[in-house]
Amino acid sequence: MDFNSKPDTTWIQQVVTHLTGLWSDTHARNSVRDSYYNRTFSLWPEGVKRPILRPAKPRAIIDHAVDQIAGSSATVRRFGEKHKEDNDKVERAMQAIFHQASLREPNPTFKQIAKNLALYGYAVVEVALDSKDLQLARDEEPEGEKGETSEELKRRKALWEHRRRTVMPFRIRAPHPQRVLLDPMEKQPYVAVKTGVWLAQTLHDITAARKKAGRGTVHVYEVKDNPFEPVPCIEYWVEEWHSLITLANDMLIVEPNTWRFVPFGHAFSGRGQEPSNITQINPEWQAVGFLDHLMDDMKANAQDMAARHNMLLEAAFMPMGTTQPAEQVEEQLATSGMVELPSRTDLWYLERPQLPRQLQDIDAALLKDIEDGTYTRAVSGVRDVGVNTVGQQAILNTAGQRAFITMSEQVSHLATKAGEQIAQLIDILDLKLEVEGHEISRSDLNNDYSMEVKFEITDPVLRLQERQQALAELQAGVRSLESFWVLAGVEDVTGERERIAEDMVYAHPLVQEQFAKLAAQRLGLAHLLAQEAARGGGAAMGAGAQAGGQQQSQILGPDGMPLQSTLGTTGPQQAAQQVRSGMNALRQPLTPQAARPGRNGQNLAG
């Protein structure tokens, strides 16, 4: 039997057993990682009773890393010059789909993927289709029912129209890596096993709907006493087939996979390395997160902080000694706060040994080792001791951000694969959707699902400097207007061209003259223009307009200048020169990723 054959329960269980064995070591280590992230790890050896204080450093390391790995919204790009208008349309719609998909999930999908990469060194993405939303996209316009009033039908039609226009059936999820079993050697898996828990009523609804649609071989799950009873199940995916079985080995669904792909993707963090003497495949060596090689340091750091905290408590509440009966002294202190003793020497505080100052060096060494094994603290917004200038801080930030390059690329790869699978679903299911006002349909894809999805974090000062340089290159004629837009972050190039064309229409003297007349009528001042026309001013305006705009409109703006000048209808070269002259030059960059602060406002200083 191969993976393209129709599966049965025996085959699925064999696949589950094989993949479970591959991932067993990795899954066992995940519980240790969780104990550090959730601050529940064992601080002292078993049976040793000492104070416990677990610092938040392990959690802070992961959370700050996530902010760097996926700290922005998805940016979608399509390739090729043949279908530029369609590509721009698909880019806008796909970005809206990614945004809506994140809104539909309890946790931001790609933030969770970044956290799984940072913590477990491994992450999984799942593309799903909401059958209820999909049905809304295909429902026919509702018709009147018996006993229904016209107003009720009107409301139902309005709701149907809203749902039909705004339906978004796609879901992008970040399941826990331990619930999905994939081949660790394949970036695009050919087989996937997802374990989970379904409610009894949900299983009944799913299987009943499949049975009614006549899709594959279906056994309807019957609800017993409790519709909310959790039922552990296994979902099996290959390119040809999709199955759902219970852990009790009852086959519920076996159907052809009409999507023609396995809706999962996975990636490792890039921080792992297989040992040279490895004899079998074990993903444990590749699934390495930020905490894996720091656990000894973090436990020692926690023990150090717990000991220091205990010393603080002992110093603040130092125990006392006395030559008198301790019970009497304790009772007097508890009742009146004073004691009566024959001599002052009958009561004293116990002395604690003074710790050597060299212990401070141990704590500093631990913190440095933790930082060396992760990333510089400057990335998380902490200024290091001795760093006093913006330049030094920028250099540290740039160096620290290199620790996240590989993980950021992996998140982008998973998002790209998810976007391509969504495009394939739009094509296969022949969907026509409107998401956040952007339309997308099968014809827009042109049988091409490829795209690039990125989560870019850009320094705003660096972006400003790049735009200034690109503007100079545009004026010099060595850069195209479209490439300048791309660098400036304009994602809808076709729409930008249309808006510029509209601006050119608005700037035409004839159009400006008509706008001025309409505004005069609205303000009740049309008689002034009529008087001007009677004196011959209107003829002059008309002649100027008929001359192809060689003469400026005689209607003056509020600044006393001709209206064309007031509205700023200059040519592109003049506009670019105005923008350039209005920007203060930035100083040379400190590093390729960080620009020096501009000289803006220096003339006002002092």
C-alpha positions as CSV (number, residue, x, y, z in Angstrom):
1,M,0.0,0.0,0.0
2,D,1.2,3.5,-0.8
3,F,0.1,7.0,0.2
4,N,-2.0,7.4,-2.9
5,S,-4.2,4.4,-2.1
6,K,-7.5,4.7,-0.2
7,P,-6.5,4.5,3.5
8,D,-8.0,2.2,6.1
9,T,-7.7,2.3,9.9
10,T,-4.8,-0.2,10.0
11,W,-2.7,1.9,7.5
12,I,-3.5,5.2,9.4
13,Q,-2.5,3.7,12.7
14,Q,0.8,2.5,11.2
15,V,1.5,6.0,9.9
16,V,0.7,7.5,13.4
17,T,3.0,4.9,15.1
18,H,5.8,5.7,12.7
19,L,5.6,9.5,13.1
20,T,5.0,9.4,16.8
21,G,8.2,7.4,17.2
22,L,10.1,10.0,15.1
23,W,8.9,12.9,17.3
24,S,8.9,11.2,20.7
25,D,12.2,12.8,21.9
26,T,11.2,16.2,20.7
27,H,7.8,16.1,22.3
28,A,9.4,14.9,25.6
29,R,11.7,17.9,25.6
30,N,8.8,20.3,24.9
31,S,7.5,19.8,28.5
32,V,10.9,20.9,29.8
33,R,10.7,24.0,27.6
34,D,7.2,24.7,28.8
35,S,8.3,24.5,32.5
36,Y,10.9,27.3,31.9
37,Y,8.6,29.5,29.8
38,N,5.8,29.1,32.4
39,R,8.2,29.4,35.3
40,T,7.4,26.1,36.9
41,F,10.8,24.4,36.6
42,S,12.3,22.8,39.6
43,L,14.7,25.2,41.3
44,W,16.3,22.9,43.9
45,P,16.9,19.2,44.1
46,E,14.0,17.1,45.2
47,G,13.6,17.0,49.0
48,V,15.6,20.2,49.6
49,K,13.6,22.9,51.3
50,R,14.8,26.3,50.3
51,P,13.2,29.6,49.2
52,I,11.8,29.7,45.7
53,L,11.9,32.7,43.3
54,R,11.8,32.1,39.6
55,P,12.6,35.3,37.6
56,A,10.7,36.2,34.4
57,K,13.8,36.1,32.3
58,P,13.0,32.9,30.3
59,R,9.6,34.3,29.4
60,A,11.0,37.7,28.5
61,I,13.6,36.1,26.2
62,I,10.9,34.4,24.2
63,D,8.4,37.3,24.2
64,H,11.0,39.9,23.1
65,A,12.1,37.5,20.3
66,V,8.6,37.2,19.0
67,D,8.3,40.9,18.7
68,Q,11.3,40.9,16.5
69,I,10.5,37.9,14.4
70,A,6.9,38.9,13.4
71,G,6.4,42.4,14.5
72,S,4.4,43.8,11.5
73,S,1.6,43.0,9.2
74,A,1.9,40.7,6.2
75,T,3.0,42.2,2.9
76,V,2.1,40.3,-0.2
77,R,3.9,40.5,-3.6
78,R,3.2,38.8,-6.9
79,F,5.7,38.3,-9.7
80,G,5.8,39.0,-13.4
81,E,5.0,41.9,-15.7
82,K,2.5,40.0,-17.9
83,H,-0.6,40.5,-15.7
84,K,0.4,43.6,-13.6
85,E,-3.2,44.8,-13.1
86,D,-4.3,41.3,-12.0
87,N,-1.3,40.9,-9.7
88,D,-2.0,44.3,-8.0
89,K,-5.6,43.2,-7.5
90,V,-4.5,39.8,-6.0
91,E,-2.0,41.5,-3.7
92,R,-4.6,43.8,-2.2
93,A,-7.1,41.0,-1.8
94,M,-4.6,38.5,-0.3
95,Q,-3.4,41.1,2.3
96,A,-7.1,41.6,3.3
97,I,-7.5,37.8,3.5
98,F,-4.4,37.5,5.8
99,H,-5.8,40.4,8.0
100,Q,-9.2,38.8,8.2
101,A,-7.8,35.3,8.9
102,S,-5.9,36.8,11.9
103,L,-9.0,38.4,13.2
104,R,-10.8,35.1,13.1
105,E,-8.3,33.3,15.4
106,P,-8.1,33.7,19.2
107,N,-4.4,34.4,19.0
108,P,-2.6,36.2,16.1
109,T,-1.6,33.3,13.8
110,F,1.9,34.4,12.8
111,K,2.8,35.8,16.2
112,Q,2.0,32.3,17.6
113,I,4.1,30.7,14.8
114,A,7.0,33.0,15.8
115,K,6.5,32.0,19.4
116,N,6.6,28.3,18.6
117,L,9.8,28.8,16.6
118,A,11.5,30.8,19.4
119,L,10.3,28.4,22.2
120,Y,10.2,24.9,20.6
121,G,12.4,25.6,17.6
122,Y,9.6,24.2,15.4
123,A,6.3,25.6,14.1
124,V,3.4,24.4,12.1
125,V,0.8,26.3,10.0
126,E,-2.5,25.0,8.9
127,V,-4.8,26.3,6.1
128,A,-8.5,25.4,6.7
129,L,-11.8,26.1,5.0
130,D,-14.9,27.1,7.0
131,S,-17.7,25.1,5.4
132,K,-20.4,27.4,6.9
133,D,-18.8,30.5,5.5
134,L,-18.3,28.7,2.2
135,Q,-22.0,27.8,2.0
136,L,-22.9,31.5,2.6
137,A,-20.8,32.5,-0.4
138,R,-22.9,30.0,-2.5
139,D,-26.4,30.5,-1.1
140,E,-29.0,31.8,-3.5
141,E,-30.9,35.0,-2.8
142,P,-33.6,34.2,-0.2
143,E,-37.2,34.1,-1.2
144,G,-40.4,34.9,0.7
145,E,-41.6,32.2,3.0
146,K,-45.2,31.4,4.1
147,G,-46.4,33.8,6.7
148,E,-43.3,36.1,6.3
149,T,-43.9,39.8,6.0
150,S,-42.3,42.0,3.4
151,E,-40.3,43.8,6.0
152,E,-38.9,40.5,7.4
153,L,-38.0,39.3,3.9
154,K,-36.2,42.7,3.3
155,R,-34.2,42.2,6.5
156,R,-33.2,38.7,5.5
157,K,-32.2,39.8,2.0
158,A,-30.1,42.7,3.5
159,L,-28.3,40.2,5.8
160,W,-27.8,37.8,2.9
161,E,-26.3,40.5,0.8
162,H,-24.0,41.6,3.6
163,R,-22.8,38.1,4.2
164,R,-22.4,37.3,0.5
165,R,-20.3,40.4,0.0
166,T,-18.1,40.0,3.1
167,V,-17.7,36.3,3.5
168,M,-14.1,35.0,4.0
169,P,-14.1,31.2,4.3
170,F,-10.4,30.8,4.8
171,R,-8.7,30.1,8.1
172,I,-4.9,30.2,8.9
173,R,-4.1,28.6,12.1
174,A,-1.0,27.9,14.2
175,P,-1.7,24.5,15.9
176,H,0.6,23.4,18.7
177,P,3.5,21.5,17.1
178,Q,2.8,18.5,19.3
179,R,-0.7,18.0,17.8
180,V,0.5,17.7,14.2
181,L,2.8,14.9,13.0
182,L,4.7,15.6,9.7
183,D,7.7,14.1,8.0
184,P,10.7,16.2,9.5
185,M,12.7,15.8,6.3
186,E,10.1,17.4,4.0
187,K,9.4,21.1,3.9
188,Q,6.2,20.5,1.9
189,P,4.8,17.4,3.6
190,Y,3.2,14.6,1.6
191,V,1.4,13.2,4.7
192,A,0.0,14.8,7.8
193,V,-1.6,13.5,10.9
194,K,-3.4,15.8,13.3
195,T,-4.6,14.7,16.7
196,G,-7.2,16.6,18.5
197,V,-10.5,16.5,20.4
198,W,-13.9,17.1,18.8
199,L,-17.2,17.5,20.6
200,A,-19.7,14.7,20.0
201,Q,-22.2,17.1,18.5
202,T,-19.6,18.6,16.2
203,L,-18.6,15.2,14.9
204,H,-22.3,14.4,14.3
205,D,-22.8,17.6,12.3
206,I,-19.6,17.1,10.2
207,T,-20.4,13.5,9.3
208,A,-24.1,14.1,8.7
209,A,-23.2,17.0,6.3
210,R,-20.7,14.7,4.5
211,K,-23.3,12.0,4.3
212,K,-25.9,14.3,2.8
213,A,-23.4,15.7,0.2
214,G,-22.5,12.1,-0.8
215,R,-18.8,12.7,-0.3
216,G,-16.8,9.6,0.1
217,T,-17.5,6.8,2.6
218,V,-19.0,8.3,5.8
219,H,-20.2,6.8,9.0
220,V,-22.4,9.3,10.9
221,Y,-21.3,9.7,14.5
222,E,-24.2,9.3,16.9
223,V,-24.4,11.4,19.9
224,K,-25.0,9.5,23.1
225,D,-26.1,11.2,26.3
226,N,-23.8,14.3,26.3
227,P,-23.5,16.4,23.1
228,F,-20.5,18.2,24.6
229,E,-18.6,14.9,25.3
230,P,-15.0,15.3,24.1
231,V,-14.0,12.7,21.5
232,P,-10.3,12.2,20.7
233,C,-9.8,11.8,17.0
234,I,-7.1,11.5,14.3
235,E,-7.3,13.5,11.1
236,Y,-5.2,12.0,8.2
237,W,-4.2,14.0,5.1
238,V,-2.4,13.0,1.9
239,E,-2.6,14.6,-1.5
240,E,-5.2,12.1,-2.7
241,W,-7.2,11.4,0.5
242,H,-8.6,12.8,3.7
243,S,-9.8,10.7,6.6
244,L,-11.1,11.1,10.1
245,I,-11.0,8.3,12.7
246,T,-11.6,8.1,16.4
247,L,-8.9,6.9,18.8
248,A,-11.2,3.9,19.3
249,N,-10.3,3.0,15.7
250,D,-13.8,3.8,14.3
251,M,-13.5,5.2,10.7
252,L,-15.8,8.2,10.3
253,I,-14.8,9.7,7.0
254,V,-12.8,8.6,4.0
255,E,-13.1,10.9,1.1
256,P,-11.0,12.1,-1.9
257,N,-9.0,15.2,-1.2
258,T,-10.5,17.7,-3.7
259,W,-8.0,20.4,-2.6
260,R,-5.1,18.4,-4.1
261,F,-2.7,19.4,-1.4
262,V,-1.8,18.7,2.2
263,P,-3.0,21.8,4.1
264,F,0.0,22.0,6.5
265,G,3.4,23.5,6.4
266,H,6.2,23.4,9.0
267,A,9.7,24.8,9.6
268,F,12.6,24.6,12.1
269,S,14.2,27.6,13.7
270,G,17.6,27.1,12.1
271,R,19.4,27.1,15.5
272,G,19.8,23.3,15.5
273,Q,22.5,21.0,14.1
274,E,22.6,17.2,13.7
275,P,25.5,15.6,15.3
276,S,28.1,13.9,13.1
277,N,27.6,10.4,14.6
278,I,23.8,10.3,14.1
279,T,22.5,6.9,12.8
280,Q,18.8,7.7,12.5
281,I,16.5,10.6,11.8
282,N,15.6,12.5,14.9
283,P,14.1,16.0,14.6
284,E,15.2,16.8,18.2
285,W,18.5,18.0,16.9
286,Q,16.8,20.5,14.6
287,A,14.0,21.7,16.9
288,V,16.2,24.0,19.0
289,G,14.7,27.2,20.5
290,F,16.3,30.1,22.4
291,L,16.0,28.4,25.8
292,D,17.4,25.0,25.0
293,H,21.1,25.6,25.7
294,L,20.5,28.1,28.5
295,M,18.6,26.0,31.0
296,D,21.6,25.5,33.3
297,D,22.3,29.3,33.2
298,M,18.7,30.2,33.9
299,K,18.4,27.8,36.8
300,A,21.6,29.1,38.3
301,N,20.4,32.7,37.8
302,A,17.1,31.8,39.5
303,Q,18.9,30.2,42.4
304,D,21.1,33.3,42.8
305,M,18.1,35.6,42.9
306,A,16.2,33.3,45.3
307,A,19.3,33.3,47.6
308,R,19.6,37.1,47.5
309,H,15.9,37.5,48.2
310,N,16.2,35.2,51.2
311,M,19.2,37.2,52.5
312,L,17.1,40.4,52.1
313,L,14.3,38.9,54.2
314,E,16.7,37.7,56.8
315,A,18.3,41.1,57.1
316,A,14.9,42.8,57.3
317,F,13.5,40.3,59.8
318,M,16.6,39.2,61.6
319,P,15.9,36.6,64.4
320,M,16.8,37.6,67.9
321,G,18.5,35.7,70.8
322,T,17.9,36.0,74.5
323,T,19.2,34.6,77.8
324,Q,15.7,34.8,79.2
325,P,12.8,32.4,78.6
326,A,12.0,32.8,74.9
327,E,8.3,32.3,75.4
328,Q,8.1,35.3,77.8
329,V,10.1,37.6,75.6
330,E,8.0,36.6,72.6
331,E,4.7,37.2,74.5
332,Q,5.9,40.7,75.7
333,L,6.9,41.7,72.1
334,A,3.6,40.5,70.7
335,T,1.4,42.3,73.3
336,S,3.2,45.6,73.9
337,G,6.2,45.7,71.6
338,M,8.5,46.1,74.7
339,V,10.3,43.7,76.9
340,E,11.6,43.9,80.5
341,L,15.0,42.4,80.9
342,P,17.6,42.5,83.7
343,S,20.3,43.7,81.3
344,R,20.6,44.9,77.7
345,T,22.9,42.1,77.0
346,D,20.1,39.6,77.6
347,L,18.7,40.4,74.1
348,W,20.6,40.6,70.8
349,Y,20.2,40.0,67.1
350,L,21.7,37.0,65.5
351,E,24.5,37.8,63.1
352,R,24.6,36.5,59.5
353,P,27.9,35.9,57.6
354,Q,28.8,38.6,55.1
355,L,29.0,37.3,51.6
356,P,32.2,38.1,49.6
357,R,31.9,40.8,47.0
358,Q,33.2,38.4,44.3
359,L,29.7,36.8,44.3
360,Q,28.5,39.8,42.3
361,D,30.8,38.8,39.5
362,I,29.1,35.4,39.3
363,D,25.7,37.0,38.7
364,A,27.2,39.2,36.0
365,A,28.9,36.3,34.3
366,L,25.6,34.3,34.3
367,L,23.7,37.3,32.7
368,K,26.4,37.7,30.1
369,D,26.4,34.0,29.2
370,I,22.6,34.1,28.8
371,E,22.9,37.2,26.6
372,D,25.6,35.6,24.5
373,G,23.4,32.6,23.9
374,T,20.4,34.6,22.8
375,Y,20.6,38.2,21.7
376,T,21.7,41.6,22.9
377,R,19.5,43.3,25.4
378,A,19.4,46.4,23.2
379,V,17.0,44.6,21.0
380,S,14.4,44.5,23.8
381,G,14.8,48.3,24.4
382,V,17.4,48.1,27.3
383,R,20.4,50.3,27.0
384,D,23.6,48.7,28.1
385,V,25.8,50.2,30.8
386,G,28.5,52.4,29.1
387,V,26.4,53.0,26.0
388,N,25.9,56.7,25.9
389,T,25.3,57.6,22.2
390,V,22.7,57.0,19.6
391,G,25.3,55.5,17.3
392,Q,26.4,52.9,19.8
393,Q,22.9,51.9,20.5
394,A,22.1,51.6,16.8
395,I,25.1,49.4,16.2
396,L,24.0,47.1,19.0
397,N,20.4,47.0,17.7
398,T,21.6,46.0,14.2
399,A,23.9,43.3,15.5
400,G,21.2,41.9,17.8
401,Q,18.6,41.7,15.1
402,R,20.7,39.3,13.1
403,A,19.8,36.6,15.6
404,F,16.2,36.7,14.2
405,I,16.9,36.6,10.5
406,T,16.5,32.9,10.0
407,M,13.4,32.6,12.0
408,S,11.8,35.6,10.3
409,E,12.5,34.0,6.9
410,Q,10.9,30.8,8.1
411,V,7.8,32.7,9.2
412,S,7.7,34.3,5.8
413,H,8.1,30.9,4.1
414,L,5.1,29.5,6.0
415,A,3.0,32.5,5.3
416,T,3.9,32.3,1.6
417,K,2.9,28.6,1.4
418,A,-0.4,29.4,3.2
419,G,-1.1,32.2,0.7
420,E,-0.4,30.0,-2.3
421,Q,-2.7,27.3,-0.9
422,I,-5.5,29.8,-0.4
423,A,-5.0,31.0,-4.0
424,Q,-5.2,27.3,-5.1
425,L,-8.5,26.9,-3.2
426,I,-9.9,30.0,-4.9
427,D,-9.0,28.6,-8.3
428,I,-10.2,25.0,-7.6
429,L,-13.5,26.0,-5.9
430,D,-14.1,28.8,-8.4
431,L,-14.7,31.4,-5.7
432,K,-15.5,35.0,-6.2
433,L,-14.9,36.9,-2.9
434,E,-14.9,40.5,-1.7
435,V,-12.7,40.9,1.4
436,E,-12.4,44.4,3.0
437,G,-13.6,45.9,-0.3
438,H,-11.1,44.1,-2.4
439,E,-12.4,41.6,-5.0
440,I,-10.6,38.4,-6.0
441,S,-11.7,35.6,-8.3
442,R,-10.4,32.7,-10.3
443,S,-9.8,34.8,-13.4
444,D,-7.4,37.2,-11.5
445,L,-5.0,34.3,-10.7
446,N,-4.2,33.4,-14.3
447,N,-3.4,29.8,-13.2
448,D,-0.5,31.1,-11.1
449,Y,-0.6,30.7,-7.4
450,S,2.9,31.9,-6.6
451,M,3.5,34.9,-4.4
452,E,5.8,36.2,-1.6
453,V,4.6,37.1,1.9
454,K,6.9,38.9,4.3
455,F,6.7,40.5,7.7
456,E,9.1,43.4,7.4
457,I,10.2,45.6,10.3
458,T,11.8,48.8,8.9
459,D,13.6,51.5,10.8
460,P,11.6,54.7,10.0
461,V,14.7,56.8,9.9
462,L,16.4,54.4,7.5
463,R,13.2,54.3,5.3
464,L,13.1,58.1,5.2
465,Q,16.8,58.2,4.0
466,E,16.1,55.6,1.4
467,R,13.1,57.5,0.0
468,Q,15.2,60.7,-0.1
469,Q,17.9,58.9,-2.1
470,A,15.3,57.3,-4.4
471,L,13.7,60.7,-5.0
472,A,17.1,62.1,-6.2
473,E,17.6,59.1,-8.5
474,L,14.1,59.6,-9.9
475,Q,14.9,63.2,-10.7
476,A,18.2,62.2,-12.3
477,G,16.3,59.7,-14.5
478,V,18.1,56.6,-13.3
479,R,15.1,55.2,-11.4
480,S,11.6,54.5,-12.6
481,L,8.5,56.0,-10.9
482,E,7.2,52.5,-10.2
483,S,10.4,51.4,-8.4
484,F,10.2,54.5,-6.3
485,W,6.7,53.6,-5.3
486,V,7.7,50.1,-4.4
487,L,10.5,51.5,-2.1
488,A,8.1,54.0,-0.6
489,G,5.8,51.2,0.4
490,V,3.0,51.7,-2.3
491,E,1.5,48.3,-2.7
492,D,-1.2,49.1,-5.3
493,V,0.9,50.4,-8.3
494,T,-2.0,50.3,-10.7
495,G,-4.3,52.1,-8.4
496,E,-1.6,54.8,-7.8
497,R,-1.3,55.4,-11.5
498,E,-5.1,55.8,-11.7
499,R,-5.1,58.3,-8.9
500,I,-2.3,60.3,-10.5
501,A,-4.3,60.3,-13.8
502,E,-7.3,61.6,-11.8
503,D,-5.1,64.3,-10.3
504,M,-4.1,65.4,-13.8
505,V,-7.7,65.7,-14.8
506,Y,-8.5,67.8,-11.7
507,A,-5.5,70.0,-12.5
508,H,-6.7,70.7,-16.0
509,P,-7.8,74.4,-16.4
510,L,-11.2,73.5,-17.8
511,V,-12.0,71.2,-14.9
512,Q,-10.8,73.7,-12.4
513,E,-12.9,76.4,-14.0
514,Q,-16.0,74.2,-13.8
515,F,-15.3,73.3,-10.1
516,A,-15.0,77.0,-9.3
517,K,-18.3,77.7,-11.0
518,L,-20.1,75.0,-9.1
519,A,-18.6,76.2,-5.9
520,A,-19.7,79.7,-6.7
521,Q,-23.3,78.5,-7.3
522,R,-23.3,76.6,-4.0
523,L,-22.1,79.7,-2.2
524,G,-24.6,82.0,-3.9
525,L,-21.9,84.0,-5.8
526,A,-22.6,82.9,-9.3
527,H,-23.8,86.4,-10.2
528,L,-20.2,87.6,-9.7
529,L,-18.9,85.2,-12.4
530,A,-21.8,86.2,-14.6
531,Q,-20.9,89.9,-14.3
532,E,-17.3,89.1,-15.1
533,A,-18.4,87.1,-18.2
534,A,-20.6,90.1,-19.3
535,R,-17.5,92.4,-19.1
536,G,-15.5,90.0,-21.3
537,G,-13.6,88.2,-18.6
538,G,-15.4,84.9,-19.3
539,A,-14.4,85.0,-23.0
540,A,-10.8,85.4,-21.9
541,M,-11.1,82.4,-19.7
542,G,-12.6,80.4,-22.4
543,A,-9.9,81.3,-24.9
544,G,-7.3,80.4,-22.5
545,A,-8.8,77.0,-21.9
546,Q,-9.3,76.3,-25.6
547,A,-5.6,77.1,-26.1
548,G,-4.8,73.8,-24.5
549,G,-4.0,75.3,-21.1
550,Q,-1.4,77.6,-22.5
551,Q,-2.9,80.4,-20.5
552,Q,-3.8,80.2,-16.8
553,S,-7.4,80.4,-15.6
554,Q,-8.2,84.0,-14.6
555,I,-10.2,82.8,-11.5
556,L,-8.0,83.6,-8.5
557,G,-7.5,81.5,-5.5
558,P,-7.6,82.7,-1.9
559,D,-3.9,83.6,-2.1
560,G,-4.5,86.0,-5.0
561,M,-2.7,83.8,-7.5
562,P,-4.4,82.0,-10.4
563,L,-6.4,79.0,-9.3
564,Q,-4.1,76.6,-11.1
565,S,-1.1,77.8,-9.1
566,T,-3.1,77.7,-5.9
567,L,-4.1,74.1,-6.4
568,G,-0.4,73.1,-6.9
569,T,-0.8,71.8,-10.4
570,T,2.9,71.7,-11.2
571,G,4.7,69.1,-13.3
572,P,6.2,66.0,-11.7
573,Q,9.7,67.3,-11.9
574,Q,8.8,70.5,-10.2
575,A,6.8,68.6,-7.5
576,A,9.8,66.3,-6.9
577,Q,12.1,69.3,-6.6
578,Q,9.7,70.9,-4.0
579,V,9.6,67.7,-2.0
580,R,13.4,67.4,-2.1
581,S,14.0,71.0,-1.2
582,G,11.6,70.7,1.8
583,M,13.5,67.8,3.3
584,N,16.6,68.3,5.4
585,A,19.4,66.1,4.4
586,L,20.1,63.1,6.7
587,R,23.6,62.3,7.8
588,Q,25.4,59.2,6.6
589,P,24.1,55.9,8.0
590,L,25.8,54.4,11.0
591,T,25.3,50.9,9.7
592,P,23.5,49.3,6.7
593,Q,20.4,49.0,8.9
594,A,20.4,52.2,10.9
595,A,20.6,55.8,9.8
596,R,22.0,58.7,11.8
597,P,19.3,61.1,13.1
598,G,18.6,64.0,10.8
599,R,19.6,67.6,11.4
600,N,16.0,68.7,11.6
601,G,15.5,71.5,14.1
602,Q,19.2,72.2,14.6
603,N,18.6,75.8,13.5
604,L,16.1,76.2,16.3
605,A,18.3,74.7,19.0
606,G,19.7,77.1,21.6
